Each structure stands twice: as structure tokens, then as C-alpha cells.
Amino acid sequence: MARAKSSSVSESAGEKVEQILKGAMQEFLAHGYAGTSMDRVAAAAGVSKATVYSHFGDKEGLFAALVEGLAKKRFKILLDIASPAGEAKIVLRQLAETLLNQVAEDAEHITFMRMIIAESGRFPNLAKIFIRHITLPVLEKLIQYLASHPELNIPDPEAAARIFLGSVVQFIIIQEILHGKEIIPLDKERMIDSLTHFMLSGAGK
């Protein structure tokens, strides 16, 4: 009986955490980081402020947990794609497609990125949390993949990985976050084709 009770308590705590994270996302997107209080998050989550503090410590801890949760849910597939055994032509294209589909077509994520960019001047640690949990793991996996494929003839895997990821991020920022697709439109498939061709251009030399 004790074991069943412990399991029930654990499940309840997990549900509370999910409630709080959901409420936090709602408030951060609506009011920005500066405009979001722990009182607002507690009200949105339907829990007490003490419960929010007990799980996350403070607002920055709550934000970090939210970003870490996003990374696990939405970007794990990217880490799985870049397996060392995968053929470069397929892996690089899948990475670009998945990144663009995961972000560019997700209105909530676009709004979240706008909020981070807007708040990064006053709260630089927010941007660092985002980079550490979302950008860095994908970048490290891509560097590892490129370094393990000498047939690509890439002399600097880290720089090449940054160019690849930076091109995708620039496309998302210009086209989606800054609403540039109406001014300088570019078909997503053209972007993916050209980026993949660039990365493979040294193969076989």
C-alpha cells in the first residue's frame, strides 16, 4: 500500500509541474518575462504561489525549466536524426527540414522566440538559457556528425555546423519572426536544397 501511495503522490507532483509550466508559457507569451509574475503563473496554473516556488525556486528557475522541457519535447528528434551511420545527403536534409518544420510552422514557438529576443537586452541570462538548452545540444550533435564523416572533406566541422544551423535560424528570423516573407520571400525547399548542396560540395574531392 505504501508503494502505491508514493506512486500516487509522485504522479500528482508531476501533474502539478505540468500545470505550472503550461501556465508559465501562457503568461510569458502574453506578458513577456518582465511582465510575468509568480502570482500570475500561479493563477494561470490553478495552484498556490507557494507551490510554484517549491517546485522552481524563482522566476528564472521556472523559465529555465520551461526551456529545458521544450528542448526535450521538440528537439529530441533532431539529436536522433544525426546518427553517425546516416548518409550525409539524407541526414543533412532531414535536419534542415525538421528544424524548419518544428519552429517555422509552430506559432507558439515563434512567439516564444520573439519574447526571448525582445527581453534579452534586459535579461541576457534568458537568451543564454535558451542557447544552452536548445541551440547547443543540436550544434554539438551536428559537429560530431560532420567530424565523423571525412568523405565530406569539411576542414572545420564546428564552423561548418554553425553555418548550417545559422542559415536555418536566419531563415526563421527573417521570414517568420520579423515577418520578412512578404518582402523577401524564399521557398523553404529552395533553402533546404541550396543548404544541403553547400554542405555536400566538398564530398568526393
C-alpha angles and dihedrals in degrees: 000000000000091000092052091049091051091050091050092051090049092051090049091052090049091052090050091052091051091048091052094047091049091050091046093053090050092052097042091051093047100041108016125237096291093047095050118090130188086244090059092047092049091050093047091048094045094236136108121272088240089060091053091050093046092057101038109018098219142354094278091051089051091050091048091051090049093052092045090052091050090051093052095047101041108025105039089091090061091057090050094050096059097065112156092240094057120110109253096228091056098037096050093047092048091049093052093044094047094047092050094044094045093051114017093051096043110088093191093053092047090052090047091053091049089053093050092049092047094049098039094090093060096029108033091168090067090062090045091053090052093048093046097050103031112020101035099055092050092045093049092049092050092048089051091049095049092046090053092056108067090169087075089066093219107162095193112032093180094054091043091050090050091050091050096047093038091054091054093046091048090052091052094046096047098038102036115013095043094034091238097144091089092053104036104014119190125180111241093227092055089052093050093045093051095044092050091047091051093051092048096043094101096047115120096015 
